């Protein structure tokens, strides 16, 4: 049997962006599939049989042989076996290098345009991390950078924009922040909301502080709860970057790096922060720092409005006592890598580890 062909994540990403026909086959166990997956992929639970080198592991799978097939698993080993079997059956089959681990770094973009500014939403499609490049009059700010600095640099160059500020909504737990690197590379000030525990030099950002960017004003609104320093950014009274305080379909978990009493206190803070945001105009566009679903290559921004969130997210219609009780009951298990990621982000240095290994896994910052 011939050696299985492989495909790297960048090539598959390009195929998806172009709309090139491809069958993407997920051969992992169902539990892993439910955690995170590649948009548009087909699930066929053959992992255990493939592990036993069962050549009939993919019997019952019927795909169009005129279309290339890309198989994937967690790390790219069992998918090689699957691709080899499919090749023997007459498919043009490939195995995805590094599997879902490698896919966690793949990203795409979507844009929003306003009279005085534009926003580019960068989306890590596997991790669900969302970061933002905001441009007004050739001046730019990047918030919650989660990609390699080159990704943002390419867009700054294309837009002929100068990076004036770098900022975070909070100290993240699910991904390694690239904001410090980005600020140093572009010699831009790095704004972090307080109180934070970082050990590197930065510019403190307080509630109601404002940053001037071209023709627009960006106002910091302290929204503690998910973390004590969590801050939202109101852009030109039209757009609200909510970090992990408020999502499209839920709210941020209040328990990270907190015991049960602290998680209870943070739940109360979160409730009050949400009331503060819901006092704003209902037509303001909400852009969160994460999404819990794999991000399609559809160029459609992940967004909603304050009004639609209030109407559609049931937990937000509860009174304070019921909200806190419900939040406490729904807190999911803390992923093993989250506390390690927080420590790296506090130090601002992850040069001694492999980001792909530490960041692997779905985003679990939301409660709905």
FIMI-362931 format. One line per 8 residues: for each residue x, y, z of C-alpha. Coordinates in steps of 0.5 Angstrom, whole numbers. Example, Ala and Ser with C-alpha at 12.3 -4.5 7.8 and 13.67 -1.06 7.14 Angstrom:
25:-9:16; 27:-2:14
//
This chain:
0:0:0; 3:7:-2; 5:12:3; -1:17:5; 0:24:2; -1:30:7; -3:37:7; -1:43:11
-6:47:15; -4:53:11; -6:49:4; -13:47:7; -14:54:10; -13:57:3; -18:51:0; -23:53:4
-22:61:3; -23:60:-4; -29:55:-4; -25:49:-7; -29:43:-6; -26:38:-1; -29:33:4; -26:34:11
-26:27:15; -26:27:22; -24:20:25; -24:22:32; -28:19:38; -35:23:38; -33:26:45; -27:30:42
-31:32:36; -36:35:41; -30:39:44; -28:43:37; -28:41:30; -26:44:23; -32:48:20; -36:44:14
-32:37:16; -36:30:16; -35:26:23; -34:18:22; -32:15:28; -27:10:26; -21:12:31; -21:5:35
-21:1:29; -16:5:25; -12:4:32; -12:-3:31; -10:-3:23; -17:-5:21; -17:-4:14; -25:-4:14
-25:1:19; -28:6:14; -33:1:11; -40:5:10; -37:11:8; -39:14:2; -36:20:-1; -35:23:-8
-29:20:-11; -28:26:-16; -27:31:-10; -20:31:-5; -21:28:2; -17:31:8; -17:26:14; -16:29:21
-15:27:28; -12:30:34; -5:30:32; -4:27:25; -2:20:26; -9:16:26; -11:20:20; -5:18:16
-8:11:17; -15:13:14; -12:17:8; -8:11:6; -14:6:7; -18:12:3; -12:12:-3; -13:4:-4
-20:5:-5; -19:10:-10; -20:17:-7; -15:23:-8; -14:23:0; -9:27:4; -8:27:12; -8:34:15
-1:35:18; -1:36:26; -9:35:26; -13:39:31; -7:41:34; -4:45:28; -11:47:26; -11:51:33
-7:56:29; -11:57:23; -15:64:22; -19:68:18; -22:75:18; -28:79:17; -29:86:16; -34:92:19
-34:99:16; -37:105:19; -37:112:17; -30:114:21; -27:107:22; -27:100:20; -26:94:24; -22:87:22
-24:81:26; -19:76:26; -22:69:28; -18:63:30; -23:58:27; -21:52:32; -20:56:38; -25:61:37
-21:67:39; -23:73:36; -18:79:36; -19:86:33; -15:91:28; -19:98:29; -17:103:24; -19:111:23
-15:116:19; -9:111:18; -8:110:25; -9:103:29; -10:100:35; -10:92:36; -14:89:42; -13:82:44
-8:79:40; -8:72:39; -4:71:33; 3:71:31; 5:79:30; 6:77:22; -1:76:21; -3:83:24
3:86:20; 1:84:14; -6:88:15; -3:94:17; 2:94:11; -4:93:7; -8:99:10; -2:103:10
-4:104:18; 1:106:23; 0:102:30; -2:107:35; -4:103:41; -4:95:43; -9:93:49; -12:87:52
-19:87:55; -16:82:60; -11:77:62; -13:71:58; -13:64:60; -15:60:54; -9:63:49; -2:66:49
-3:73:48; 2:76:43; 0:83:45; 7:85:48; 11:82:42; 6:86:38; 7:93:42; 15:92:42
15:90:35; 12:97:33; 14:101:39; 7:102:41; 5:103:48; 1:97:51; -5:98:55; -7:93:60
-13:94:65; -12:94:72; -12:91:77; -7:86:74; -2:82:76; 3:82:70; 11:83:71; 13:87:65
12:94:63; 6:97:61; 1:103:61; -5:102:66; -12:103:64; -17:105:68; -25:106:68; -27:111:63
-20:113:60; -20:114:53; -16:113:47; -16:118:41; -15:114:35; -16:118:28; -23:121:28; -26:117:34
-26:116:41; -25:109:45; -27:109:52; -25:104:57; -31:101:61; -29:97:67; -33:90:67; -30:86:72
-33:79:73; -30:74:69; -23:77:72; -22:83:76; -19:87:71; -24:85:65; -25:91:61; -30:93:55
-28:98:50; -34:103:47; -32:105:40; -35:112:38; -41:110:41; -43:105:36; -39:98:37; -37:95:44
-31:90:45; -34:86:51; -28:81:52; -30:75:56; -35:79:60; -41:78:54; -41:73:49; -46:73:43
-50:67:47; -47:67:54; -43:71:59; -36:69:62; -34:64:67; -32:67:74; -28:62:77; -22:62:74
-16:62:79; -21:63:84; -24:59:90; -31:58:91; -32:64:95; -28:68:90; -32:65:84; -39:68:88
-36:75:89; -34:75:82; -41:72:80; -44:78:83; -39:83:80; -41:80:73; -48:81:74; -47:89:76
-42:89:70; -47:87:65; -52:91:68; -48:97:66; -47:95:59; -54:94:58; -56:101:60; -52:103:53
-56:104:47; -59:97:45; -57:98:37; -49:98:39; -46:92:36; -43:87:41; -36:84:39; -33:79:44
-26:76:45; -29:69:43; -34:64:40; -35:57:42; -37:55:35; -31:53:30; -31:60:25; -33:59:18
-29:61:12; -35:66:11; -33:73:12; -39:74:16; -37:78:23; -39:75:29; -43:80:32; -50:82:35
-53:88:38; -54:89:46; -61:89:45; -61:82:41; -57:79:47; -62:82:52; -67:79:48; -64:72:46
-60:70:52; -64:67:57; -59:67:63; -59:75:62; -66:76:64; -66:73:71; -65:77:77; -59:78:81
-60:72:86; -62:67:80; -57:69:76; -51:68:81; -54:61:83; -55:59:75; -48:61:74; -45:57:80
-49:51:77; -46:52:70; -39:53:71; -35:48:67; -29:44:69; -23:48:68; -18:46:62; -12:43:65
-8:48:61; -11:55:63; -8:56:69; -1:55:66; -3:60:60; -5:65:65; 2:64:68; 5:65:62
1:71:60; 3:75:67; 10:74:65; 9:76:58; 14:71:56; 13:64:52; 19:63:49; 21:57:53
15:53:50; 11:50:44; 5:55:43; 1:49:39; 2:44:45; 0:49:51; -6:52:47; -9:46:44
-16:45:46; -23:48:45; -25:55:48; -29:54:55; -29:61:57; -37:62:56; -43:60:60; -50:60:57
//
